[in-house]
Structures are given as structure tokens and as C-alpha cells.
Amino acid sequence: METIFLSYAREDKDSVRGVYASLKKAGLNPWMDDPPTPWELDGIAPGQDWDYCIRSKLKEASVILAFLSKRAIEKQGYVQREFRLALNLMMEMPPDSVSLIPVLLEDCAPPDLRVDTVSLRQFNWYRLYERGLDYLISYLRKITAPSDDQSVEGPDDSQNLEVITLKNRVRQLEYMTKDIADGKDKVIWRLEDELARSRN
């Protein structure tokens, strides 16, 4: 199932967690770094390289929801960088593809963030504070619809704590395996860099 990346400022975490839970219960596949219980193991696992993980998840996502509030717009820090990473990915996408949706948590105007020729303001905003989640959920279902050979989790399955717990354990093992592979790649990259430097 296609991933929906949730990008937000820390100050808006509680609001975004509520959206995450609603998307999950609707059978969608959202991702955020620090999801609410009982999905906490779906986020960044303890000991993971969080910057690498966020970049990887951004690249994997089919849709990015950029949650904006007055606090997020005014804040300096990683959230601004995350928005720019998303815009950078949009530069590689066809103009008619829908991949980035600025979601307004309150009455505010998206900042004039720009990467090359792509600006956050050029994407149609979704005023969550006015329209609520129902339309957004319907739209996300439409644009992330799985192919015929994939099944969609129903609301009952997403609310079954035993199923979620088992899935979280499987994901934890997947994270551990991926971390081992990533660690090996990083060692190889460092050795190649040192070798290149020694030749210069």
C-alpha cells in the first residue's frame, strides 16, 4: 500500500497524531516519525539514524502532507528543511502529478519556501480547519488506491490491537535487519572515501 508521509512541526504533533490515527482507521498507510499508540513502532525505531530514515521515507512516499500552522511557518529548524526536501523531490515529478499537499491546521498562508523553480505556494492548499478530514480521506483513498492484487486493511483490522502488536514486532525485526545492512553500507562508503583521499 502506498505511503502517505506526514511532515509537521513538533508543536503540532498532537494535532497531526489525531490525523494519523484517523487515516489508519480509514485503511490508509500514513507515516510519521513519532506516531501515537498503538502504532508507535511504525515510526523511527530506537537507535535508528533519524535523518536517514526521514529522507528514505520521503523518497518512498507517494503523497506528502505538509502540515502548516502559524507556529510551523515561523519556526526555525528541521521542519523547514523537511519541507525543502519535499520540494526538492517535487522537482523530479511530472507537473500533473499530485504528490505534495499543504494542509493548513489553522488560518495561515503557506510560506514562500522555494527550491529552484518549485515553491510551496504553488500547490493547492487543503484547509483542514474548515473542511475537516472526510474529504481529505476520500481523496487520499482515490489517489493511493492499491492495484488489484493488493488488499486494503479495513477499519476492524486497524483497530485490532493483537494484529497491530504482531505487525509492530515484524516491523521491528525489519528495522533491525535494515539497520545492519545500512551500517554495512556506511562502513563501505567511509572506506572508499578514505581510500580516495589517500590517493590524492
C-alpha positions in Angstrom: 0.0 0.0 0.0 1.3 3.4 -0.9 2.7 5.5 1.9 1.5 9.0 2.9 4.3 11.0 4.6 3.2 13.4 7.4 5.5 16.4 7.7 4.9 18.7 10.7 6.4 20.9 13.3 6.9 19.5 16.8 4.4 22.0 18.2 1.7 20.5 16.1 2.4 16.9 16.9 -0.8 16.2 18.9 -3.0 17.5 16.0 -1.0 15.5 13.4 -1.2 12.4 15.6 -5.0 12.7 15.5 -4.9 12.9 11.7 -2.6 9.9 11.6 -5.0 7.8 13.7 -7.9 8.8 11.5 -6.0 7.8 8.3 -5.0 4.5 9.8 -8.6 3.7 10.8 -9.7 4.6 7.3 -7.4 1.9 5.9 -4.7 4.2 4.6 -1.0 3.9 5.2 0.3 7.2 6.8 3.8 7.5 8.2 5.2 9.9 10.8 8.3 9.8 12.9 6.5 9.6 16.2 3.1 8.0 15.8 0.5 7.6 18.6 -0.2 4.3 20.5 -0.7 1.6 19.4 1.3 2.4 16.2 4.5 3.7 18.0 6.7 1.1 16.4 5.8 2.2 12.9 7.8 5.4 13.4 11.6 5.9 13.8 12.8 2.9 15.9 15.2 3.5 18.8 18.8 3.7 17.6 17.9 4.4 14.0 19.6 7.3 12.1 16.5 9.6 12.1 17.8 11.9 9.3 18.5 9.0 7.1 15.1 7.4 8.0 13.2 10.6 7.2 14.9 11.0 3.9 14.2 7.4 2.9 10.5 7.6 3.9 10.1 10.9 1.9 11.5 9.2 -1.2 9.3 6.1 -0.7 6.1 8.1 -0.2 3.6 8.6 -2.9 2.0 11.6 -1.2 3.4 14.1 1.3 1.1 16.0 3.6 2.9 19.2 4.8 1.0 20.4 7.9 1.2 24.1 8.3 0.3 26.3 11.2 1.5 29.8 12.3 4.0 28.0 14.6 5.3 25.8 11.8 5.7 28.7 9.4 7.6 30.9 12.0 9.7 28.1 13.4 13.3 27.7 12.5 14.7 24.1 12.5 14.3 20.7 10.9 10.7 21.2 9.8 11.8 23.9 7.3 14.5 21.6 6.0 11.9 18.7 5.7 9.6 21.0 3.6 12.5 21.8 1.4 13.4 18.1 1.0 9.8 17.5 -0.1 10.0 20.4 -2.7 13.3 19.0 -4.0 11.6 15.7 -4.7 8.8 17.5 -6.5 11.3 18.9 -9.0 11.7 15.3 -10.2 8.0 14.7 -10.6 5.8 15.4 -13.7 3.9 18.7 -13.4 0.5 17.0 -13.4 1.3 14.5 -10.6 -0.2 15.1 -7.1 2.4 14.4 -4.6 2.6 17.3 -2.2 -0.4 18.7 -0.3 0.0 21.6 2.1 -2.6 21.0 4.9 -3.5 24.1 6.9 -4.2 23.3 10.5 -5.4 26.9 11.1 -5.9 30.1 9.1 -2.4 30.9 7.8 -0.7 31.3 4.5 2.0 28.8 3.4 5.5 30.4 3.5 7.3 31.3 0.3 9.6 28.3 0.6 11.3 27.7 -2.7 13.7 25.1 -4.2 14.9 26.1 -7.6 11.6 26.8 -9.6 9.3 24.9 -7.2 7.5 26.8 -4.4 5.3 25.6 -1.6 2.8 28.2 -2.5 2.1 26.8 -6.0 0.4 23.7 -4.6 -3.3 23.8 -3.9 -3.8 24.1 -0.1 -6.2 22.0 1.9 -7.9 24.0 4.7 -8.3 21.2 7.3 -9.6 23.7 9.9 -12.5 24.4 7.6 -13.2 21.3 5.7 -12.4 18.5 8.2 -10.9 15.1 7.4 -13.7 13.4 5.5 -13.0 14.9 2.1 -9.2 14.5 2.5 -9.5 10.9 3.4 -11.7 10.2 0.4 -9.3 12.0 -1.9 -6.3 10.1 -0.4 -8.1 6.8 -0.9 -8.6 7.7 -4.6 -5.0 8.7 -5.4 -3.4 5.9 -3.3 -5.8 3.1 -4.4 -3.9 -0.2 -4.5 -3.7 -2.3 -7.5 -6.0 -5.3 -7.9 -3.5 -7.8 -6.4 -3.2 -5.8 -3.1 -5.7 -5.8 -0.3 -6.7 -2.8 1.8 -6.9 -3.1 5.6 -10.4 -2.5 6.8 -11.2 -0.4 9.9 -11.7 -3.5 12.0 -8.3 -4.8 11.2 -6.6 -1.5 12.0 -8.3 -1.4 15.4 -7.4 -4.9 16.4 -4.6 -4.5 19.0 -3.3 -8.0 18.7 -2.9 -7.7 14.9 -1.2 -4.3 15.3 1.1 -5.7 18.0 2.2 -8.6 15.8 2.7 -6.2 12.8 4.8 -4.0 15.0 7.0 -6.9 16.1 7.6 -7.8 12.4 8.4 -4.2 11.6 10.8 -4.1 14.5 12.7 -7.1 13.1 12.7 -5.5 9.6 14.2 -2.3 11.1 16.9 -4.3 12.8 17.8 -6.1 9.6 17.7 -2.8 7.6 19.9 -1.1 10.2 22.5 -3.9 9.9 22.5 -3.5 6.1 22.7 0.3 6.3 25.6 0.1 8.8 27.5 -2.2 6.4 26.9 0.3 3.5 28.1 3.2 5.6 31.3 1.4 6.5 32.0 0.6 2.8 31.3 4.3 1.9 33.7 5.5 4.6 36.4 3.1 3.5 36.0 4.2 -0.1 36.3 7.9 0.9 39.4 7.2 2.9 40.9 5.3 0.0 40.1 8.1 -2.4 41.7 10.7 0.0 44.9 8.6 0.4 45.3 8.5 -3.4 45.1 12.4 -3.6 
